[in-house]
Amino acid sequence: MSADTADTAWQQTAPVDRSPAGAQRGTGPATALSHAVLILWSIVVILPLLWTVLSSFKTTTEILGSPFGLPSSLTFSNYSSAWDTAGIGQSYINTIIVVGFSLTIVMVLGAMCAYVLARFEFFGNRAIYYAMLAGLTFPVFLAIVPLFFILRSLNVLNTYQGLIVTYVSFALPFTVFFLFAFFKALPDEIYEAAELDGAGEWRTFFQVMLPMARPGLASVAIFNFLGLWNQFLLPVALNSNEAKYVLSQRMASFASQAGYSVDYGALFAAVVITVLPVLVVYIIFQRQLQGSVAQGTSR
């Protein structure tokens, strides 16, 4: 076959792109509207955050006199005042302890439970799965009073252990529900290959199947971290020990500590300190989150 004949045959069989020129370049009305909405939404989100950061460097007089002006100087006295005087530092450590242990436990237990429910068939499998789904619909408000008496009877009220167990209990159903689909979609051939190589169930789970569900684990870890870090109702109801206040409790009582004289500069600094870990965690794991979304849409 000559070169001209080959070119003619390729032109006849090649797909013809009949999409509009505007759609190819992404300049259609829908694209322009979506960009405008995204820009507007970015402004709505970024401006309050920027205003909070700038206000954290101002004094109370500057905030009340010129709330939208720039600070006269970039001093970190508000941060040291919020960390030491207002007790944000101790509450920060308490939150890291409670959220860190809770997140670790719920991720391990949730992954194991979701893996068993997704990969093995046994009596009561569906009943356990639907019970987990029912846990997602259970309001937290209805559990406050029973939880209070249960934790008091177990002598773990106003302790780290009580908060950790409660956090894990409420985060576990969502974790199982989220990871169930990831383990269900893993190919059976890999599990069978590991079984033929002599790997036991524990080794297959931790060294083969669990790494393959890494995008899902990263995503559900971010969601759980956000929910546990910002938890307010449970610690308020189950922890009255001020020495073990978490950040949400400390922020709620921040204004009342000073009576009618509120240090707004330190208050804004405390808000920045509280929000900063959430932003850092999301920035670190955003690629894993995007990968899990793409993986979920490709199935």
C-alpha positions in Angstrom: 0.0 0.0 0.0 1.4 3.4 -1.0 1.7 6.3 1.3 -1.1 8.3 -0.4 -3.4 5.3 -0.2 -2.6 4.9 3.5 -3.3 8.5 4.2 -6.6 8.3 2.4 -7.6 5.2 4.3 -6.7 6.8 7.7 -8.7 10.0 6.9 -11.8 7.8 6.0 -11.6 5.8 9.2 -10.5 8.6 11.6 -13.3 9.9 13.9 -14.6 13.3 12.9 -14.8 15.9 15.7 -18.1 17.6 15.2 -18.1 19.4 18.6 -18.5 23.2 18.4 -15.4 25.3 18.4 -16.4 27.1 21.5 -16.9 23.8 23.4 -13.4 22.7 22.4 -11.8 25.8 23.8 -14.1 25.9 26.9 -15.4 29.3 26.1 -19.1 28.6 26.0 -21.8 30.4 28.0 -22.0 27.5 30.5 -18.2 27.5 31.1 -18.1 31.3 31.5 -21.0 31.1 34.0 -19.4 28.3 36.0 -16.1 30.3 36.1 -17.9 33.4 37.4 -19.7 31.4 40.1 -16.4 29.8 41.2 -14.7 33.1 41.3 -17.5 34.6 43.4 -17.6 31.6 45.7 -13.8 31.9 46.1 -14.1 35.5 47.1 -16.9 34.6 49.6 -14.6 32.0 51.2 -11.2 33.7 51.1 -12.2 37.2 52.2 -13.5 36.3 55.7 -10.5 34.0 56.2 -8.1 36.8 55.2 -10.0 39.3 57.4 -9.7 36.9 60.4 -5.9 36.5 59.9 -5.4 40.3 59.6 -7.5 40.9 62.7 -5.4 38.4 64.7 -2.5 40.9 64.4 -4.6 43.9 65.6 -5.3 45.2 69.1 -8.9 45.4 70.3 -8.8 49.2 69.8 -7.8 48.8 66.2 -10.4 46.1 65.5 -13.2 48.2 66.9 -12.0 51.5 65.4 -11.0 50.2 61.9 -12.3 46.7 61.5 -11.4 46.5 57.8 -8.1 48.3 58.0 -4.6 46.9 58.0 -2.8 46.2 61.3 -0.3 48.9 62.4 2.3 46.2 63.0 2.7 42.5 62.7 3.0 41.4 66.3 2.4 37.9 67.7 1.3 39.0 71.2 -2.2 38.0 70.5 -1.1 34.5 69.7 0.9 34.2 72.8 -1.9 35.6 74.9 -4.4 33.2 73.3 -2.1 30.2 73.8 -1.1 30.9 77.4 -3.6 33.2 79.1 -6.8 32.0 77.4 -5.8 28.3 77.8 -5.8 27.5 74.0 -2.5 25.7 74.4 -3.8 23.1 76.8 -7.0 22.7 74.9 -5.0 22.2 71.7 -3.0 19.4 73.3 -6.2 17.8 74.6 -7.8 18.0 71.2 -4.8 16.4 69.5 -4.9 13.5 72.1 -8.6 12.9 71.8 -8.8 13.3 68.0 -5.5 11.4 67.3 -6.5 8.3 69.3 -10.1 8.4 68.0 -9.1 8.8 64.4 -6.5 5.9 64.6 -8.9 3.5 66.3 -11.9 4.3 64.0 -9.8 4.0 60.9 -8.4 0.6 61.9 -11.7 -0.8 63.1 -13.7 0.7 60.3 -11.3 -0.7 57.6 -11.4 -4.1 59.1 -15.2 -4.2 59.5 -15.8 -2.8 56.0 -13.3 -5.4 54.5 -15.0 -8.3 56.2 -18.5 -7.2 55.2 -17.5 -6.5 51.6 -15.4 -9.6 50.9 -16.9 -12.4 52.9 -20.4 -14.0 53.0 -21.6 -15.2 56.3 -24.8 -15.4 58.3 -25.8 -11.9 59.5 -23.6 -10.1 57.0 -26.3 -7.9 55.6 -27.9 -7.3 59.0 -24.6 -5.9 60.4 -24.2 -3.7 57.3 -27.7 -2.3 57.6 -27.2 -1.8 61.3 -24.2 0.3 60.4 -26.3 2.3 57.9 -28.9 2.8 60.6 -26.2 4.3 62.8 -25.8 7.1 60.3 -29.4 8.2 60.8 -29.3 8.2 64.6 -29.4 11.7 66.0 -26.7 12.6 68.4 -29.1 14.6 70.6 -31.1 11.5 71.5 -27.9 9.7 72.8 -26.6 12.5 75.1 -28.5 11.5 78.2 -28.0 7.7 77.9 -24.3 8.3 77.1 -23.9 10.5 80.2 -25.2 7.8 82.5 -23.3 5.1 80.8 -20.0 6.9 80.9 -20.6 7.9 84.6 -21.3 4.2 85.5 -18.1 3.2 83.8 -16.1 6.0 85.6 -14.9 7.5 82.4 -17.0 10.7 82.5 -14.9 13.9 82.1 -11.9 11.8 80.8 -10.0 11.3 77.6 -11.1 7.7 77.4 -14.8 8.6 77.6 -14.5 11.1 74.7 -12.4 8.7 72.6 -14.9 5.8 72.9 -17.8 8.2 72.1 -16.1 9.7 69.1 -15.2 6.3 67.8 -18.8 5.0 68.2 -20.3 7.9 66.2 -17.6 7.9 63.5 -17.5 4.2 62.9 -20.8 3.8 60.9 -19.8 6.4 58.3 -16.3 4.9 58.0 -17.7 1.4 57.3 -20.2 2.8 54.8 -17.6 4.8 53.0 -15.0 2.0 52.8 -17.4 -0.8 52.0 -17.6 0.3 48.3 -13.9 0.5 47.9 -13.2 -3.0 49.3 -16.2 -4.3 47.3 -14.7 -3.1 44.0 -11.2 -4.6 44.6 -10.6 -7.5 42.1 -10.9 -11.0 43.4 -7.9 -12.1 41.4 -5.5 -10.3 43.6 -6.9 -11.8 46.7 -6.7 -15.3 45.1 -3.1 -14.7 44.0 -2.2 -13.7 47.6 -3.9 -16.8 48.9 -2.0 -19.0 46.4 1.3 -17.5 47.5 0.5 -18.6 51.1 -0.5 -15.3 52.6 -2.9 -15.6 55.5 -6.0 -13.5 56.0 -4.2 -10.9 58.2 -1.3 -10.5 55.9 -3.5 -10.3 52.8 -5.6 -7.6 54.4 -2.7 -5.4 55.7 -0.2 -5.9 52.9 -2.3 -6.4 49.8 -5.9 -5.2 50.1 -5.5 -2.3 52.5 -2.9 -0.5 50.4 -5.1 -0.8 47.3 -7.8 1.1 49.2 -5.5 4.0 50.1 -7.4 6.7 48.3 -10.6 5.8 50.1 -8.7 5.6 53.4 -7.3 9.1 52.9 -10.7 10.5 52.0 -12.6 9.1 55.0 -9.7 10.1 57.3 -10.1 13.7 56.2 -13.8 13.6 56.7 -13.5 12.0 60.1 -10.7 14.4 61.1 -12.9 17.4 60.2 -15.9 16.0 62.1 -14.0 15.1 65.2 -11.9 18.2 65.3 -15.0 20.5 65.1 -17.1 18.3 67.5 -18.9 20.5 70.0 -22.0 18.8 71.4 -20.4 15.6 72.7 -17.5 17.2 74.6 -19.8 19.9 76.1 -22.2 17.3 77.4 -19.7 14.6 78.5 -16.7 16.7 79.7 -17.0 19.3 82.4 -13.4 19.1 83.5 -11.9 22.4 82.4 -8.4 21.0 82.5 -9.4 18.6 79.7 -11.4 21.0 77.6 -11.1 20.5 73.8 -10.8 23.5 71.4 -14.5 23.8 70.7 -15.3 24.1 74.4 -12.5 26.5 75.0 -13.6 28.7 72.1 -17.1 28.7 73.4 -16.0 29.8 76.9 -13.4 32.3 75.6 -15.5 35.4 75.7 -17.1 34.6 79.1 -13.7 34.3 80.8 -13.1 38.0 80.4 -16.6 39.1 81.4 -17.6 42.3 79.5 -14.0 43.1 78.4 -13.2 40.8 75.5 -9.7 40.7 73.9 -10.8 40.5 70.3 -7.2 40.3 69.0 -6.6 37.2 71.1 -10.0 35.8 70.1 -9.1 36.1 66.4 -5.7 34.6 67.0 -7.4 31.6 68.7 -9.7 31.2 65.7 -6.6 31.1 63.4 -4.9 28.5 65.7 -8.0 26.4 65.6 -8.5 26.5 61.9 -4.9 26.1 60.9 -4.6 22.3 61.5 -7.7 21.6 59.3 -6.2 23.6 56.4 -2.8 21.8 56.8 -4.4 18.4 56.8 -6.5 19.1 53.7 -3.5 20.6 51.8 -1.4 17.5 52.6 -4.1 15.0 51.6 -5.9 16.8 48.9 -4.2 14.8 46.1 -5.4 11.6 47.8 -8.9 13.0 48.0 -9.0 14.0 44.4 -7.6 10.5 43.5 -10.4 8.8 45.4 -13.1 10.9 43.6 -11.6 10.2 40.2 -11.3 6.5 41.1 -14.9 6.4 42.3 -16.2 8.1 39.1 -14.3 5.7 36.9 -15.9 2.6 38.3 
